[in-house]
């Protein structure tokens, strides 16, 4: 079921799958993408799960308020959506900027997050200077100005040779420019090294060996801030392994859920 949640200051598009009383699993997407990036993974997960996917503000079918956005606003959006859906103790899977939201949510509202999956993300991604350059390029030439370079960072060499890349390039360039810029600003201003180091909950980190946006060492560095966290490297995968290798991604995720007793 897809719907729009009116959360007062923002309207978010979300999708629910699985039984209403199933253990909750929440997915948050990467910059420049929408909830469709999880379709092939969700299709391979156990049917017993209550799966929530949503488009973050400024992306997909969610509202696109004027930017710039703060990471606090993005965390509040996730918090408000879970409160709206009356979800507690979810396993929160966040990819890239979605992984930053996951960290912030766990710090702010631990009762909402039983465990984290930090996929292709970090406590701090890039530098303000890098993000300023990219935002300037988008203001001058639109998202298309960064599309080719983004495909290089997102996908492994083998996957870039497939026709599927054109679909995801189109998804990127069709996002609202204001929302894209707003979320870039949120990433630019975020450094979660100190708050994330205080987390104490089951955590799995996932990295792609050919990820040009959040290289494996960066993901591992963040995951190791949380005592007892696990780390999995997906070889021959880039920044969006849920698209390149959905079967392998679902297998890794399902194994983690079983180990922590969530299924």
N, C-alpha and C positions, 0 to 999 in steps of 0.2 A: 504494500500500500504506500503510495506517495501522497504527500500532503504539504501544506504550508502552515508552519507554526507562527502565530502572531505572539511575539514575546514582549510586546510593548514598544521597545525602542528599535526592534529589528524583526523582520519576517524572514524565517529560514525555511528553505525547501529541504525535506527529509524523506527517507523511505524506511519502512519497517518490513522485515521479513521474519518468518518463524513464529512459533507459538507465543502468546502473550505472557505466559508464565515461564518461559525459557530463560536460562541464564543470559544476561545481556552482554552483547559485544558491540562496541561502538567504533565506527571508522571515521577518521577525519582526513580530508584530501590534501594534496600538495598544492602549492602555488600554481595558478594557471590551469587547474584541472577541476573536475566536478566529481560527483559521487559515482559516476559511471566507471571510474577506474577500478572499482572494487567488484564489478559485476561477475567477472570470471572466477574470482576468489570465493565470493559468497556462494556461488553455485556449487562449489566443491567442499563446503563446510558441512558439519553435521546438522541435520534438520532440527535438532532439539534447541538450537540457539535462537535467542531473540536478537536479531541483527538490526542495528540502527546505522544508517548512513545519512550524511547531510552535506549540503553545499555551504561552505563558510561564506560570510558576508562578502558581497562583491563578486561572487562566483556562481556559475550555473544559474539556477532559477531563484536563488535567494536575493533579497533586496540588496541594492548597491547604494548605500548612503555616501555622502561626500567624504572624501578622505582628508588627510591621512588617517589610518587606523593605528591604534596601539595594540600591543599584544594583550594587554589587560582587557580590551574590548572583545577580542577574539576568544579569550578564555571565558569571559562572562557569557558570550553567546552559547558556548558549549554547555556551560553550567545551567543557563536558563532553559536550554532545550531539554536537558536531562531532567530538570525539575518539572518541566511541562509534561514530560512523558512519564513522570513518577518512577524514574530509573535510579537505582542505587547499586553500589558494588559491581559496576561494570568493568569488564576488561576493555581498556581504551587503546585502540590501535591508531597511531598518528604517523603520517608519512610527511617528511620534510617540515613545512610550516605546521602541519597537523601534529607532528611530534613535539613541536614547541608548545602548542596548545595543550597537548597531553601532559607535559611536564608542569605547566602552569596550573592546570586544573587539579592535578594531584597535590600540589603544594597548597592550593587554596581550599579545596574541598575533598579531603582524602576519603570521606565516606561515599563519594560518588565513584571512586576508582579502586577496584579491588586489585588490579594489576595493570601494568603498562606494556605495550609493544611499541618501542621507539624505532621506527623504520626509516632508514635513510635520512637521518635527522641529526641534530646536535643541540647542545645547550646554547651555542652561538654559531651562526652561519654567516660567513663572509665578514666584511668590514663595512662601516658606514660609507667609506669612500667608494667601494665597489658598488654598493647599492645606489649611491647617488649617481654614479655614471650610468647605471642601467635605467634608473628612473628618468634621467635626462634623455636617454635614447628613445624611451617609450613616449615621452611628451613630444618629441620631435617627429618620430616616425611611426608611432603606434606599436602595438605588441609585435606586429610583423617584423619590425626592425631587429628584434631579438630572437625571432622564431628559429632560424637555422642554427644559431649558436646554442639555443636551448635544446634542440634535438640532439646536438653533439654531446651536451652534458647529461641529458636524460637517459640516452639509450646506448647499449653496447654496439660495437661495430657491426656484428652480425645482424642484430635486430634492425639497425638503420637501413639495411639493404632490403627489408621486407616492405610490402605495400601498406602494412598497418600503420607505419609511421605517419603517413599522410592524414590518417584519421585523427591522430593525437595532435598533430600540428594544427589541424583545423580546430580542434577543441581549444587549444591554447589561444589562437588568434581570435576566437569568437567570444572570449571572456570580456566583460566590461573593462575598458581601460581604467576607469576611476577605481574599480575594485582591485584590479591588478596592482596599480600604483599604491593603493591604500595598504594592501597586504605586504608589499615590498617594504614600505615604511615601517610596518610592524616588525618585520624580520630585522631590519637595520638597527632598530632600537632595542633589541633583546639580547640579554646576556644572562642565562639561567645557571651558570656554573655553581654559584653559591647556593641558591634555593634547591637545585636538583641534588646537590650533594647531601642535603638533609633528608631526602626521601628514604623510606624504608618500606618497600612493598615489592612483590614479585615483578620482575622486569625482564623482558627479552629485547635485545637489540638485533636488528636485521640490517645488513649492509650489502651492497652490490659491488663486486670486484671491479667493475668498470664504471662506477658512479663518478661523474665529473662534477657533481654539485656538492655532495657530502661524501667524500672518500671514506673508505673503510676505517682508516685510522682515526678520523674525526668522530665517526659514529662510536667506535670502540672507546675512545676517550670519554665520551659522555656517558655511555652505559656503565663504565667502570666507576663513575661517581656514586653509583647506587650499590651498596654492599649486597653480594649474592646474585647480582644480575647476570644473566646469560647473554651470550653473543653468538650470532650465526652469520657467516659470510656466504652469500649466494654467488657462486662463480658464474662468469659469463652473463652477468646481469648488471644493469645500470641503476639509475636513480629511481625508476619505477618498476621494480621487479614484479609487482602485482600485475603489470601488463605483459611483461616479457615472459615470465615464468609463473603463471597463476597456479598451476598444479603444485609446483614445488613450494610456492609461498603458502598455499592452503595447508599443505602437509606440515610445514614448519609451525604454522600457527596452531593447527589442531594438536600437534604434539605438545606444545607449550600449555594449551588449555587443559589437556589431560594431566600433565604433570602437576598443575596447580589445583586440580580437582574442580575445574569450572565446567567440565562435561564428563 
